[in-house]
Structures are given as C-alpha cells and as structure tokens.
C-alpha cells in the first residue's frame, strides 16, 4: 500500500524505519524499505537524508565507495522509542 506522498510523511517514515532497525542502516536497505511504501527515487531519498542530517536527526557516513551508512541520532532514537 502506498502512503500519501507528503514530504512530512516521508521524513517521519525514514526516522521510523531507522528506529525499527536499531538506528543504523545501509542506504540501499533504507531505500528498498521506502520504495515499498512510497513512489520515491533514490535521488529524492538522498535529498531527504541531507535535510535530516543538516537538522541533526541523522548522520550519513561513507564506509566504502557507493555505500553509505545512515545512523539515527541517539537523542532522536530515545525520543522515538519513548513515544511507543
């Protein structure tokens, strides 16, 4: 089922997916999870990740060429976990 494609829905879902997966994921795994719910391109996902990183919600690091690891800020993880 595709969810309505508002930017806020996508951003929130990125944070939820990361939280559900111990707070750390490869970019390709995150992209596949998002594709199941949204009609989104890899480029669009990267723009959302950049916005979240600038705001301090996540950190994106390159571990190898063409492999990025996305990690959730521990304070955000704690907040998301306390909400459930």
N, C-alpha and C positions, 0 to 999 in steps of 0.2 A: 504494500500500500504506500503510495507516495503522499507525503505530507505537503501541505501548502508551503510554497517556496518563498517565504518571507526571510530576509536576512537574519532577523532575530531568532527564527526557528532553527536555522542552520547553525548559527553560533551556539545557541543553547544545546543543540544536539551534539555538536563537536565536543563541548565540555562534558556532557553526559556520557558519551561513548568513551572518552578518555577515562573518566571516573570509573566506569564499569570495567575497564581493562587495567586496573591497578595504577592508572595515571600515566602510563608510558606506552606508546605505540609507534610502530613504523608508519611513515606517511602513506605507504601503499595499502596497509591494513585499514587505516582510518578512511582512506578514500573509498575502498570497497564497502565499508560499513555505511558510509554516507550515500553511496550510489544505490544501495538497497532502498533508501527512503526518499532521496531527492534526485531530480534530474540535474546533476551538477557536473561541471567539468573539473579536471584536475587543476587547471589554472585558477578557476574560481575558488576552489578549496584553499589553494595557496594564498590567495588574497585574504580570505577569512583568517587563516593562520597568522599571516603577517599582522593583521589588525589585532588579533588576540595577544600576540607576542608584544607588540608595542604597548598595549594596555597592561601587560604584566600578568595575564592569566595563564600563559603557557610559555615554554621555552622550546625552540626548534634548534636542533644541532645536527650537523652532518657527521655521520660516523664513517662513511665511505662515499665514494663518488656515486651520485644518484640514489643515495639512501639517507633519508632524514629521520631523526627520532624526535617525536613530539612528547614532551613531558608536561604534566599539569603542575602548576604552582601548588606547593603543599598547602598554603592557606586556602586556596580555592577548593582543593580536594577536601580539606577539612570542612569547609562550608557546605559543599555539595553533599558530603556524607552525613552531616548533621541534619540536613533537610529531609532525609528519607526515613 
